[in-house]
Amino acid sequence: MVQMKEFRIVMPMSLEEYQIAQMYMVMKMQRQNTTGSEGVEVLENRPFEDDAYGKGQYTSKIYRLQSKAPAWLTALAPKDALIMLEEAWNAYPRCKTVIKCPYFSKFRLTIETVHRADRGHSENVHCLSKEQLAARQVETIDIASAAKDYWSYAIGSSTLDLSKFKSTKTARGPLSKGWQDRCNPVMTAYKLVTVDAPYWGFGYRLEQALIAGERALFLESHRNCFGWIDEWFGMTVQQLHELESESDCSADEMQKTMTKEFAAKWAKIDSKQHGLAIDR
């Protein structure tokens, strides 16, 4: 059964500032979470142009997350079950991400994001049909909250208390109760997560686990966006692209590090799934 959930993350910054914050956060979190055996490998990072999305940046990455797998999943699958391939098309303020797993070849997770300068009250930014709206669940994430579930412990590492944090450069914060209704500037990231794992016996449990994992990642990454505001505030998109070029490994180098086993499994995935499909 396909699961669909929309997460709304209100942020105390403008749309233009969020674009900078997100780029900086992605680079820093990738560095923090990459070790010799686990983490993120950037295979490709290039401009793209699409009739539906316009111009933007395409990236292809491998995520090796074996140590973060829950015990019930490691009992069913080998270590490479949490080796994921991510393709992303970032045409800010719209973005699309598709995640696949060679071990679970039928599995597919899609994240469609729309960013708006509002307080999270827009009801159908993804232009869903009546049937999709009926199936969609909605949750608003408060970045000042501190979740305590399994995935938050597995993914989260920030200990910053945003209810006490105040930015030196912008004087924004602390984020006390009800801050979403008072802050200015303000914007919201609307993230629609659709996951399909059509496997008898454990598919639903896998879908629920992955949605919970995405929620924890959204919370951690957006807490960092604001918590690191004094590091990125005042930077430009061009400066961040230059930093990306310095930190990304080349596609050729990444090909050398990919195991033959991973490449063989990925080759079996239907090539028709590649590209930016925006069909509804």
Backbone torsions as a table, in degrees:
resi	resn	phi	psi	omega
1	MET	NA	128.7	-179.5
2	VAL	-72.4	130.3	177.9
3	GLN	-103.4	138.7	-179.1
4	MET	-135.5	123.9	178.8
5	LYS	-141.2	134.2	178.3
6	GLU	-105.1	124.4	176.2
7	PHE	-104.3	134.9	178.3
8	ARG	-117.3	119.4	-178.0
9	ILE	-116.5	108.3	178.0
10	VAL	-80.8	136.2	-176.8
11	MET	-128.8	140.8	-179.3
12	PRO	-84.6	61.9	-180.0
13	MET	-160.8	168.1	179.3
14	SER	-82.5	167.7	176.2
15	LEU	-59.2	-41.4	-179.2
16	GLU	-66.4	-39.9	178.9
17	GLU	-68.2	-37.8	-179.1
18	TYR	-63.2	-37.4	178.4
19	GLN	-58.2	-42.7	177.4
20	ILE	-67.3	-46.5	-178.0
21	ALA	-59.1	-41.9	-178.2
22	GLN	-66.5	-44.6	180.0
23	MET	-61.8	-44.0	-179.6
24	TYR	-65.3	-44.0	-179.0
25	MET	-61.2	-44.1	-178.8
26	VAL	-60.6	-45.4	179.8
27	MET	-63.4	-44.7	-176.4
28	LYS	-69.3	-41.4	179.7
29	MET	-67.8	-34.4	176.5
30	GLN	-62.8	-42.8	178.7
31	ARG	-64.7	-41.4	-177.6
32	GLN	-67.1	-31.0	-172.9
33	ASN	-104.3	10.1	179.6
34	THR	-106.6	122.6	176.7
35	THR	-120.9	-168.0	-179.1
36	GLY	-65.7	-31.5	-175.6
37	SER	-113.9	-17.2	-177.6
38	GLU	-133.5	166.1	177.0
39	GLY	122.6	-147.6	-171.5
40	VAL	-119.6	134.3	172.8
41	GLU	-119.3	123.8	178.7
42	VAL	-88.1	115.5	180.0
43	LEU	-88.2	-37.1	-176.5
44	GLU	-151.4	142.0	178.5
45	ASN	-150.0	104.1	-173.1
46	ARG	-150.5	160.3	175.1
47	PRO	-69.4	154.0	173.4
48	PHE	-141.6	162.0	175.0
49	GLU	-138.3	128.8	-174.9
50	ASP	-134.5	144.7	-178.3
51	ASP	-61.9	-35.4	-177.2
52	ALA	-81.5	-41.5	-174.5
53	TYR	-99.6	-19.2	-174.8
54	GLY	84.8	-146.6	-178.2
55	LYS	-91.5	146.5	179.4
56	GLY	-172.5	-160.8	-177.4
57	GLN	-120.6	127.0	177.2
58	TYR	-100.9	134.7	175.0
59	THR	-132.4	148.2	174.5
60	SER	-128.5	127.3	-174.8
61	LYS	-139.0	153.4	170.6
62	ILE	-109.2	131.8	175.5
63	TYR	-111.9	121.8	173.8
64	ARG	-106.6	109.2	-170.2
65	LEU	-128.6	33.9	-172.1
66	GLN	-55.8	-41.7	-174.6
67	SER	-70.4	-13.8	-177.7
68	LYS	-93.3	-0.8	-178.4
69	ALA	-70.6	135.9	176.0
70	PRO	-66.0	156.8	-174.0
71	ALA	-59.3	-38.1	-177.4
72	TRP	-65.7	-29.9	179.1
73	LEU	-76.8	-39.5	179.2
74	THR	-66.6	-22.9	177.2
75	ALA	-74.9	-21.8	-177.7
76	LEU	-98.9	-22.7	-170.5
77	ALA	-140.3	157.8	178.5
78	PRO	-74.5	-179.2	-175.4
79	LYS	-59.2	-33.9	-175.7
80	ASP	-79.6	7.3	178.8
81	ALA	-65.8	-23.0	177.3
82	LEU	-110.5	36.3	165.7
83	ILE	-97.6	115.8	-173.2
84	MET	-115.8	146.8	171.1
85	LEU	-109.3	124.5	-179.6
86	GLU	-113.6	131.3	170.2
87	GLU	-118.0	133.3	-176.2
88	ALA	-135.6	139.9	176.5
89	TRP	-120.5	107.2	-175.7
90	ASN	-104.9	101.9	176.3
91	ALA	-118.6	62.4	-173.3
92	TYR	-46.8	130.5	17.6
93	PRO	-91.5	14.7	174.9
94	ARG	-116.1	142.0	-179.1
95	CYS	-144.5	153.4	174.8
96	LYS	-139.8	135.5	179.3
97	THR	-129.3	134.9	176.5
98	VAL	-123.4	127.5	-178.7
99	ILE	-119.3	131.8	178.4
100	LYS	-130.3	161.9	-179.2
101	CYS	-132.4	118.1	-178.7
102	PRO	-57.4	-33.4	-177.8
103	TYR	-69.7	-43.1	175.7
104	PHE	-101.7	83.2	-168.5
105	SER	-65.7	-22.8	179.4
106	LYS	-86.5	-9.9	-176.6
107	PHE	-73.4	142.3	177.0
108	ARG	-152.9	129.9	177.0
109	LEU	-125.3	128.2	-178.9
110	THR	-123.4	135.4	176.1
111	ILE	-122.7	116.6	177.1
112	GLU	-110.2	125.7	-173.3
113	THR	-121.7	134.5	172.2
114	VAL	-124.6	131.1	179.4
115	HIS	-107.8	131.9	-179.5
116	ARG	-136.3	151.7	178.9
117	ALA	-85.8	67.8	178.7
118	ASP	-143.3	-172.0	-175.8
119	ARG	-106.7	24.4	174.2
120	GLY	86.9	20.7	-176.0
121	HIS	-106.7	3.7	177.7
122	SER	-73.9	131.4	-167.9
123	GLU	-93.2	-21.2	-178.4
124	ASN	-148.3	59.9	-178.0
125	VAL	-68.5	-19.9	-178.1
126	HIS	-94.1	4.7	177.3
127	CYS	54.3	51.0	-179.6
128	LEU	-78.9	154.7	175.6
129	SER	-76.0	171.6	178.1
130	LYS	-60.4	-39.2	-179.9
131	GLU	-66.6	-41.1	179.1
132	GLN	-68.3	-39.5	178.2
133	LEU	-63.2	-36.5	178.9
134	ALA	-67.6	-32.1	-179.0
135	ALA	-85.6	-21.3	-175.6
136	ARG	-73.7	136.9	169.2
137	GLN	-103.2	150.5	-178.6
138	VAL	-126.6	134.7	175.2
139	GLU	-139.3	132.5	174.4
140	THR	-96.2	125.8	-178.6
141	ILE	-96.9	127.7	175.8
142	ASP	-96.0	113.6	-176.2
143	ILE	-68.0	-14.6	177.9
144	ALA	-84.3	-5.7	179.8
145	SER	-82.9	163.7	179.2
146	ALA	-127.5	98.9	-179.2
147	ALA	-74.1	153.2	-177.3
148	LYS	-128.0	22.6	-179.7
149	ASP	-82.6	177.1	-176.5
150	TYR	-57.1	-49.2	-174.4
151	TRP	-67.6	-30.9	177.2
152	SER	-65.3	-37.0	176.1
153	TYR	-71.2	-37.2	-177.5
154	ALA	-71.9	-36.5	-175.0
155	ILE	-99.6	-41.8	-172.7
156	GLY	-73.1	144.1	176.5
157	SER	-138.3	-9.6	-177.6
158	SER	-75.0	132.8	177.1
159	THR	-110.8	6.9	-177.8
160	LEU	-69.6	130.9	177.2
161	ASP	-93.2	102.3	-176.5
162	LEU	-71.2	-13.0	175.2
163	SER	-76.9	-7.5	177.2
164	LYS	-122.2	-14.4	-175.8
165	PHE	-74.8	137.5	174.0
166	LYS	-133.6	127.8	-179.1
167	SER	-68.6	132.6	177.9
168	THR	-71.9	-40.3	-175.3
169	LYS	-78.2	-33.2	-173.8
170	THR	-113.3	-12.0	-177.1
171	ALA	63.6	18.1	177.4
172	ARG	-84.7	146.0	-175.6
173	GLY	98.2	171.2	-4.8
174	PRO	-68.0	162.0	179.4
175	LEU	-94.5	83.0	-180.0
176	SER	-82.7	171.8	-176.2
177	LYS	-52.2	130.8	-179.5
178	GLY	81.2	13.8	-175.8
179	TRP	-61.2	-30.5	-177.4
180	GLN	-60.7	-29.1	-178.1
181	ASP	-87.2	-10.5	-175.2
182	ARG	-112.6	-25.8	-170.2
183	CYS	-69.0	151.2	177.6
184	ASN	-155.3	120.9	6.7
185	PRO	-73.6	171.0	-179.4
186	VAL	-150.8	149.0	174.4
187	MET	-154.8	167.4	-179.3
188	THR	-134.9	136.7	170.7
189	ALA	-97.7	117.3	177.6
190	TYR	-98.7	109.3	-174.6
191	LYS	-113.6	112.4	179.2
192	LEU	-96.6	114.0	-178.8
193	VAL	-102.2	122.5	176.4
194	THR	-121.7	123.4	-176.8
195	VAL	-131.2	135.6	-179.9
196	ASP	-132.4	115.6	176.7
197	ALA	-129.2	81.5	-172.9
198	PRO	-77.9	69.5	-179.8
199	TYR	-123.3	123.6	-177.5
200	TRP	-65.5	135.1	173.7
201	GLY	97.2	-36.9	-178.1
202	PHE	-139.8	1.5	-177.5
203	GLY	-60.3	-46.0	-179.7
204	TYR	-62.7	-41.7	179.7
205	ARG	-64.3	-38.4	177.5
206	LEU	-65.1	-42.2	179.1
207	GLU	-61.6	-45.3	-180.0
208	GLN	-64.0	-39.4	179.4
209	ALA	-64.3	-40.2	-178.5
210	LEU	-71.0	-36.9	175.8
211	ILE	-64.1	-41.4	177.3
212	ALA	-63.9	-37.8	177.5
213	GLY	-64.8	-42.1	177.7
214	GLU	-64.2	-39.6	178.7
215	ARG	-60.1	-45.4	179.8
216	ALA	-63.5	-38.4	178.5
217	LEU	-67.3	-41.2	177.4
218	PHE	-60.4	-44.2	-179.2
219	LEU	-63.2	-49.3	-178.2
220	GLU	-63.2	-46.1	-176.2
221	SER	-66.6	-38.0	-179.0
222	HIS	-78.6	-29.6	170.5
223	ARG	-60.9	-40.5	179.2
224	ASN	-69.1	-36.2	177.7
225	CYS	-53.6	-44.8	-179.3
226	PHE	-82.4	-40.1	-178.6
227	GLY	-62.8	-26.3	179.9
228	TRP	-99.8	16.8	-173.4
229	ILE	-57.7	-34.6	-179.2
230	ASP	-73.8	-12.3	176.8
231	GLU	-87.7	-37.8	-175.3
232	TRP	-101.2	-17.6	-174.9
233	PHE	-61.0	128.4	-178.7
234	GLY	97.6	-9.6	177.7
235	MET	-79.0	162.2	178.6
236	THR	-112.1	162.6	177.0
237	VAL	-59.4	-40.6	180.0
238	GLN	-61.9	-42.3	177.9
239	GLN	-62.0	-38.4	-179.4
240	LEU	-72.3	-35.6	175.4
241	HIS	-62.4	-37.5	177.3
242	GLU	-65.3	-39.3	176.3
243	LEU	-65.6	-38.6	177.5
244	GLU	-60.0	-44.7	-179.1
245	SER	-61.2	-35.7	179.8
246	GLU	-73.0	-34.6	-174.6
247	SER	-90.6	-26.8	-179.5
248	ASP	-73.9	139.2	172.0
249	CYS	-84.4	152.3	-178.7
250	SER	-71.0	158.2	179.0
251	ALA	-62.0	-38.3	179.6
252	ASP	-62.4	-42.5	-179.8
253	GLU	-66.1	-38.0	179.4
254	MET	-67.0	-36.0	178.8
255	GLN	-60.8	-34.2	179.6
256	LYS	-68.2	-31.1	-177.4
257	THR	-85.9	-19.2	178.8
258	MET	-68.2	136.2	178.4
259	THR	-75.0	152.3	177.9
260	LYS	-62.3	-33.2	-180.0
261	GLU	-64.0	-44.1	179.8
262	PHE	-64.4	-45.2	-178.3
263	ALA	-60.7	-39.4	-179.5
264	ALA	-66.3	-41.6	179.9
265	LYS	-66.9	-41.2	-179.0
266	TRP	-66.7	-33.6	-179.1
267	ALA	-63.7	-24.1	-179.0
268	LYS	-77.2	-18.3	-179.5
269	ILE	-70.8	135.0	-174.7
270	ASP	-52.6	120.9	-177.3
271	SER	-65.1	-17.2	179.3
272	LYS	-67.4	-17.2	-179.8
273	GLN	-76.4	-11.9	179.7
274	HIS	-73.5	157.9	177.9
275	GLY	97.6	175.7	-174.0
276	LEU	-101.3	96.1	179.5
277	ALA	-95.1	124.4	-176.5
278	ILE	-115.4	17.8	-176.4
279	ASP	-64.9	143.3	177.2
280	ARG	-113.7	NA	NA
